[in-house]
Amino acid sequence: MSALPKAHEDSSVFSAHLRGGIPLFGRDADTALEVVMDRLRAGRRPERNLATFLTTSIEPEAQRLYRTYLNHNLVDREQYPEIDAMLGECVRMIGALWHVDGHRAVGSATTGSSESALLAGAALLRSWEERTGGELSRPNLVMGAGAHACWRKFCRHWGVEARTAPATGDGPALDTASVAQLCDERTIGVVTILGSTLDGRYEPVEDIAEELDRLEQRSGIDVPVHVDAAAGGFIAPFLDPELRWDFRVPRVVSINASGHKSGMVPPGLGWLLWRDRSRRHPGLGIRINYLGGDDAHYELTFSRSAAPVVLQYYNFVRFGFAGFHAVHARCRALARKLATRLRETGRLRVLGDGSELPVVVVTAHDGLELRDLAKHLAERGWSVPVYTLPPQLDDVEVMRVVVRNDLTAAAVDDFATAVEEFLRNDI
Ligand SMILES: Cc1ncc(COP(=O)(O)O)c(C=O)c1O
């Protein structure tokens, strides 16, 4: 394109391209677009990626909004007060979905549930330090064997013992008996999962909280509960309204969910809500005034696009409660149908049948190799992960299908037919 600036003609900086740096000269935008697209063309189509929980389809109106707000920095609250107000409105709406008492919920928009987990863990740790007057060392966090890796990240980086309950014959879910055994005066909190990444099942949040009530009566040890509702936080309120897993349970102090999963926003958005201001430990807030305002920031990251938050608000306006209900009910019905069909092959045992998260998890009955089946499906364009369950169940290999809103009944049928085809030939 343009010539090299004279002063730099001999500069060694500009020979970087010879050593694998950026190209010496650019190209016009159309050519550059083609070069990049060409490199990516061979990749899988996101709609056929059945491994991911994340949103893979965005309707044109939402894409337009996304493009418009992509260049707005979420952290510039003073400059974009209307976006900041929208974020606050999202927190209020999510708080209402999770039955917060009145308008007392406070919360943060994060980059995803992983950042939410790190922040929630930090709040539990600071509160425990304050409760125990700094007299105890070696804090621990109690969780089930199926807890997501983000909780191990929190424990490792914040110097907290990850006290993990063993998996049982029923699966990786945290059970009440383990909770009672594992908690002590050094426990900063218990993490329960509403919708396991591994088998799509809900942990019994209310039973776990009641067990902790009994522990407190017996021993005086008061352990708060955080609910990791990364995938279930935008499903249970619509499909399981009677299930008490949220702020209706007094011991639940904070909840996270991924806006970019069942909140139907493209990648880059998580939510973390605390029951009230007192549970968001003030020590987490960092005062920043060089952006113009002078208020505390409670996120772990700083600059990022405001577009995902705008899209979360758009989804609430666009779908409403009834629309979210319809979308997730359809996914659950499709997942259950798929689970039935896979069970009927006689070669697959269903561990997660889609009746909680719309996720189907199967293991093989006889000599069937799930990895060969996954390879066969990949040849037909479907991505499905095969993995082992956590220790104690790590001899069990499973395959998982996440049914998202852009998966049609015809696509599910196509997928199931591909499985059946493989099984017919694998005798
Ligand atoms: C239960 C659970 N917690 C946390 C996470 C991390 O979420 P994110 O990808 O939004 O960081 C996941 C991701 O699948 C999850 O399933």
The ligand as an SDF file (V2000), in Angstrom:
LIG
                    3D

 16 16  0  0  0  0  0  0  0  0999 V2000
  -21.1840  -24.3780   36.0630 C   0  0  0  0  0  0  0  0  0  0  0  0
  -20.2590  -23.4530   35.3180 C   0  0  0  0  0  0  0  0  0  0  0  0
  -19.6090  -22.4940   35.9960 N   0  0  0  0  0  0  0  0  0  0  0  0
  -18.7780  -21.6280   35.3830 C   0  0  0  0  0  0  0  0  0  0  0  0
  -18.5390  -21.7030   34.0330 C   0  0  0  0  0  0  0  0  0  0  0  0
  -17.6110  -20.7080   33.3720 C   0  0  0  0  0  0  0  0  0  0  0  0
  -18.4100  -19.8650   32.6150 O   0  0  0  0  0  0  0  0  0  0  0  0
  -17.8450  -18.8000   31.5610 P   0  0  0  0  0  0  0  0  0  0  0  0
  -17.5460  -19.5950   30.3470 O   0  0  0  0  0  0  0  0  0  0  0  0
  -19.0370  -17.8900   31.3770 O   0  0  0  0  0  0  0  0  0  0  0  0
  -16.6740  -18.1250   32.1560 O   0  0  0  0  0  0  0  0  0  0  0  0
  -19.1840  -22.7030   33.2810 C   0  0  0  0  0  0  0  0  0  0  0  0
  -18.9310  -22.8360   31.8310 C   0  0  0  0  0  0  0  0  0  0  0  0
  -19.4290  -23.6870   31.1590 O   0  0  0  0  0  0  0  0  0  0  0  0
  -20.0710  -23.5890   33.9360 C   0  0  0  0  0  0  0  0  0  0  0  0
  -20.7230  -24.5460   33.2620 O   0  0  0  0  0  0  0  0  0  0  0  0
  1  2  1  0
  2  3  1  0
  2 15  2  0
  3  4  2  0
  4  5  1  0
  5  6  1  0
  5 12  2  0
  6  7  1  0
  7  8  1  0
  8  9  2  0
  8 10  1  0
  8 11  1  0
 12 13  1  0
 12 15  1  0
 13 14  2  0
 15 16  1  0
M  END
$$$$
